[in-house]
Amino acid sequence: MNDTANRSITLVGAGLAGTLLAILLSQRGWRVTVYERRGDPRIKGYESGRSINLALAERGRHALRQAGAEQAVMARAVMMRGRMVHPAGAEPQLQRYGRDDSEVIWSIHRADLNVALLELAEQAGARIRFYRRLHTVDFDSGYARFIDDRDDQPHDIRFDSLIGTDGAGSSLRAAMNRRSPLGERIEFLDHSYKELEIPPAADGGFRIERNALHIWPRGRYMCIALPNDEGTFTVTLFLPNEGTPSFADTRSGEEAQALFARDFPDALPLIPRLRADWEEHPPGLLGTLYLDRWHLDGRAVLLGDAAHAMVPFHGQGMNCAFEDCVALADALDRHDDVGQAFAAFEAARRDDAHAIQQMALENYLEMRDRVDDPDFLLQRELEQALQARWPTRFVPHYTMVTFLRTPYSVALQRSEIQRRILVEATRGRGDLDGIDWDALQRVVHARLQPLEGAH
């Protein structure tokens, strides 16, 4: 490990990635200061632009273990065994994510997670400065100006290196872009989202199955609900921006109530504040951020959403950002020169970030269009059968992304091969009777090598 004595590093953003990275670097001996534009959520209550509940998977848990933070976080997490699919006019059905309860994901409230990591970051020795919004950066002289929005007072600091953990709207990214263009491209979906809430039952319990991610798929749009440990569910409706139905023709709480009465009748009675919440919360944008470069020699680097924001449909934004934190801390361990460390980190993570961005976009189509489609369900049945027969070769897409730490780029490549095998083997079939398992074995063994970590 490098000698980090008297080496300082400055983080911009004390959200999830910033606080986790602060823990990891403080543990390695770095002097870490984190600047956050908002107030301390432990004092003034939590405010967040995007509070969609987070799905914590193995990648994220592994990073938390590296930081000694897993126990504190998991105390507030709720297990989700699978997707509880609510088809129109039919009974809900649970589609398990994995083979058993060892293969699940966990719902965690963003505020709970952020507060837990803030506490641990301070305990590890990091200094966190709230009400400090990054205003300007002079990369040549190593000075940055932060503004306290309560009184517009400037606060100037000297820095050696800056790390942008300040999310999709990153101020550090904007400053780097002005200094040396990063090749930024943002592709917005033609869909947006609106947040609602299912309150607890009268006895404080959950109104619907607690250990599942609920989905109401409706073709071009969908509604989802994730459990919180206090008995509530965070509900998110994803709708097109134009057309029918859309945010263009569903503006008022009354129109939203009519939409739910027609398309989500079993969910409507669960959301008593539907009208008020609809009118109080503006629709949130959904986009993918692409950059040609994430770093400016040794002076600045971006990670997580600041470098590669993605749509939330694979539940991997946070997990990917946490993986970034471990990768950057490891790169700083291996390289005495910070610029070399930043370059090595970017090279190690770029292809994986692009892969999960692509898979997140694809998963939206699956969730809203396919989870109640007979062809998809038959392919899923075959996928499980192939995994049972050859568990180290045919590893389901979801397993690689969520329960293993298979590099995202490898998971994408293998998933595309496996999807072709499933489509070919089920074409024209209504069930798996008469499948030629010997022929399938030859195909699987020819196209897929054993996967490290699969069992």
N, C-alpha and C positions, 0 to 999 in steps of 0.2 A: 504494500500500500504506500502511496505517496505521503510525504511529510506535509500535512496540511496546517502545521502550526503557523499562526499569523496570516493564513490565507483567508481572504474574505470574499464573500459572494453575495450578490444582491438579487432578491427575487421580487418580481412585480406581480402581485396577485396572491391573496391568501385564501383562495378557494381550495378545492379538494386536492388538486395536483400540487399547488404551492405549499400547502401545509405538509403533505406527505414528503415532498422533496426536502423541505426544511428539516424534517426529522432525520431522513437518510443522510443528509450532508452534515448536520450537527453531530450525529453519531460518529461520523468519520473525522471529526475535528475541525471542520470548517467553521468560521465565524459567519453566521447567516443572519441577514436582516431581510425581513419581508415587508413590503409596502402594499397596503390594501386601500382602495378608494372608499369602500363602505366603512360603517362603524363596526364595532365588535359585536357579533351576533349574540354573545353571552350577556350583553348588557341591554341592547336595544331591540331584541327580537330579530328574527331572521328576515332578510329581504333578498329576493333572488329574481333575476330575470327569467330563468328557466328552471322551474322546480319540479319538473317531471321526476317521479320517483326513480331511483336508480336500481338497476339489477346488478348485484355484485356476483361475479363469477370467479372461477379459479385463478385467472390472471390477476384480478384485483386482490383476492385473498392472499395470493403468494406475495404480492408487493407489501401488503399490510403485515404479513408475517416477517418480512425482511426488516420492517420498521418497528417490530414489537407492538403493533397496533391492532392486531386481529381480534384479540379477546375483548377489548373495549368496544370495538365496532360491532362484533357479532352479537353482543348482548342486546342490541336494539334491532336486529335484523329478523325478518319473517321469511320462512322457507316457502319457496314456490316450486311445487313438484312438476308443474307443466302448464300448458295452456288449457284453460277451461273455455271451450269454444261454445258460444251461444248462437246457434244458427237461427235464422228467421223462422218462426213458427215451429221449432222443434226443441227437444230437451237438450240442455247443455251436456257436453261430453268432455272429459278430461283427456287431453293428449299429453302423455308424459314426455318430459324433455329427455330423460335418460332411462337406464334399465331399472333403477331402484332409487331409494332415498339417499344413496351415496352420490347420485348425479342429479343435483338440483341447483337452482339459483336462489338468490336471497334478495328480498326487497328491503331497501334501506332509505330512509328519508334523508334528503340532501342536507338539511339543517343539522340533524343528529350526527351525521358523519362528519360534517365540517367542524362542529364544536368539539367532537372527540379528538380530531386530528390537531386542532388549534391547541388544545390542552397539552397534548403529547409533544407538539413542536416546542412550546415554551418550556416544558419540563426537560427537553433535550438540550436547551440552551439557545434556541433561536429567539431573536428579538422581532416582534411583530408591531408594526406601526400602522394604526388605523387612520382613516380620513386622510389618506395620502394618494391622490390621483396623479398618475404620471402625466406631465404636461409637455416637457421637451427634454431631449437628450442631446448633449454635445459629445458625440462618440470620440472625437479627436482629443478633447481635453479630459474626458472621463468625468464629466459633471452631468447630473440629471436634476431637473426641477419637478417637484411634486406640489400640488395645490390642495389645501384643505378647503373643501367646498362649503364648510360651515361659515367661514369668514373670508374666503378668497385669499388667504395668506399663502405665500410661496415658501417652500422648504427645499433648499438646495443641498445636494449630497455629492460626495465624491464616490466613484465606484471603480472597481477593477474589472468585473464582469457582471453583466445583467442576464437574468434568466426570465423569460416571459412565460408566466403561468397564469396569465390574465384572460384566458378564455377566447371565444370566437371573435369578440370585438376588441381584441388586444391593442392597447395603446402602445406597447413596446413594438409590436409588429408595424404599426403605422409609422413610428419613429424610424425603425430600421428601413422601411420602404422608402422614406424620404431620403435617407442617407445613401442607400444602394438598393435599387428595385429588386424585390424578391420574386417577381413573376406571379403576383397574386391573382387568382381567379376564384370567384364565388359563384356556384351554380345553385340557384334556389329551386326547390320543388314547386310545382304548381299547386301544392297543398300547404295548408297551415294547420295549427292546432289550437285547441281551447281547453283550459283546465277546469274541472269541476270536482265535487267531492261527495262521497257516500259517507254519512256520519255513522257512528256506532249504533247498535240496537239499544233499546231502552235499558237493558241490563249491562251495557258496556261491551257486549260481544260483537262479533262480526255479523253483518247482515247476509253475506254470501260466503261461500267457501273461502277460508282465509289462506290456505296453502296453495294458491294458484294465481297465475296471471290471467285475468279474464279478458276475453276478446269477443267482441260482437262484429264479425266480418260482414261487410255488405258490398263487396265488389270494388267499387271505386273509392270507398271510404270505410272507416271503421271506428269503433270505440274500444278503449282498453281500460282496465282498472287494476291497480297494484295495491296490495295491502300495506298498512302501516301498523306498528306494534301497539298503537293506542286504540285499535278497532276501526279506524277509518280506512277508506280506500281513496287513493288519488285517481280520478277518472280523467282520461284525456281523449277528446274527440278529434279525429283527423278528417278533414274535409277538403275537397278541391276549393280553389279560390274562385273559380267561375263555374257556371253551369247549374244543374239542379240534381241533388241539393248541393249547396256550396255556401261559403261565407258571403258570397254576393247576394244570395237570396234568403239568408238566415241571419238577419241583423239583430233583431230584437229578442228579448227573452221569451216573448209569446211565440215568435216563429220557431225558436229553438225547442220550446215545449211541444209544438206541433210536430216537428221533425222527430223528436224522441217518441212521441205517442205513436207515430206511424212506423218508424224503423227500429226502435229500441224499446218496445213496450214493457219488457220485463225489467229494464234498467230504470225507466222513468220514476216509478214509485220510490226508488232507492235514493234519489237525488232531490231532496226537498228544496234546496236553494238554487235549483237549476236556473230559474229566470234571473235572480239577482246576480249569481256568479257569472252568467253569460254576459250580462250588461256591464259588470265591473271589470272583467278581464279582457283586454284586447287579444285578438288572435296572435299566436307566436309564429315566427317565420321558421322554415326548415330549409337548411342549405348545407352544401358541402364546400369546404375551403381547400383549395389546392395552392401550394407554393412550389416554386422551383428550388428555393433555398430556405433553410431554416435558421442559418447562423451568419453572423458577421464576424469573421475570424475569431479571435478570443474575447471580443468585446460583448457579444450578445448571442443568445440562442433562444429559440422558441420550442415549446413542447406542448403535448396535449391539444386541446381545442385551439389554442393560439397558433399552432402549426398545421393542424389537419382536422378541423371540425368536421363532424359527420352527422347525418340524420340519425335519430335515436332508435331505429327499428331493429337493431340487433342487440341493443342494451350493452354496447361495447365501448361507448365513448369514454366513460370513466375508467373501465378496465384497461383500455388501451393507453390512456394517459398515465395510469399508475405503472403500467409496464414501461412507459417512457421514463418515468422517474427512476426506476431501478436501473434501466439501461444507461441513463446519463450519469448517475452516481458511480456505476461500474466503470464507465469511460473515464471519468475524472480520477478514479483509482489507478487506472492503467497508464495514464499519460501525464507526465509532468507539465507539459505545455497545454494550457487550457484551450487554445485554439485547435490543437490536434484532437483533444477530447471532444470538443463540440462537433468537429468534422466527422470523427469516428462514430459518435452517437447518431448523427444524421444519416450517415451511410448505412448503419446497422438497422435503422428503423424506417427508412423511407418506403421501401417496397411493401413492408408489412402495413404501414399506414394506408397506402393506396389500396391495398387488398381489402382491408376491413371497411374502408369507405365504399368500395364497390359492393361488398357483401351486405352492408347496411341498406343500401338502396334496393338491392334485390330482395331483401327480407321484407320490405314494405309490401311488395307485390304478393309475396307468399302469405303474409298475415291477412291482408285485406281481401285477396282474391281466391286463395287456394286451400286454406285450412279446412274448408268444408266441401272441397271438390273430390269426387270419387276417385279420379285418376291419381290425385296427390295422395289420398289416403292409402291406395293400393301400393304406390311406390314407397310410402312410409312403412307399410307392413313388410314389404320385401327388404327394405333397408335394414330393419330390425332382424329379419331372418338371416341376412348375409352377415350382419355383425355377430350374431350368435354362432354362426358356423366358422367364420374366419375373422375373429375379433382384432387381430393385429394388422390385418390388411384392409378390410372394409370397415372403416371407422366413420360413422355418420358425421355429416357436416357440422351439426350442432354440437356434437361431442368434441370435435377438434377445436372449435372456436370457444366453447364454454366450459368444458370440464377438463380439458388438457391445456397445455401452453404451447401447442403446436404453432410455429410461426404463422401468422395470418396469411402470408404469401403462399406457404405450403398448403395450408388448409384450403385456400381458394383453388389452387391447381388440382389438388386431389378431389375436391368437391365437384369440379366440372367433369372430371373423368367419371366419378361415381354417378352423377346425374345422368350422363349418357347411358351408362350400364342399366340403370333403373328404368329409364324411358324405353330402351330397346327391349328389355326383358318383359315389360308389362304391356307393351303395345297390343291393343286389341283384346286384352284380357279383362275379365270381371273379377277374377280371384287368382290365387296362386296354385290352384290345382293343375297338375300336369306340367309344372315348371321342370325343365331339364337341369337339375342341380349339378350334374357332372359337367355339362357344357358351361354353365355359369362359373363353376370353379375354375375352369381353364381360362375364361375371360378375366376373372378377378385376379388370378395369379399372374397373368400376362401383363395386365395394365397397372397393377398396384403393388408396389413393394411394401414390406412390413413397415409400420410407422413406429418410430421411437416413442416410447411412453404409453402406447396402447396396450390394453390387456383384455 
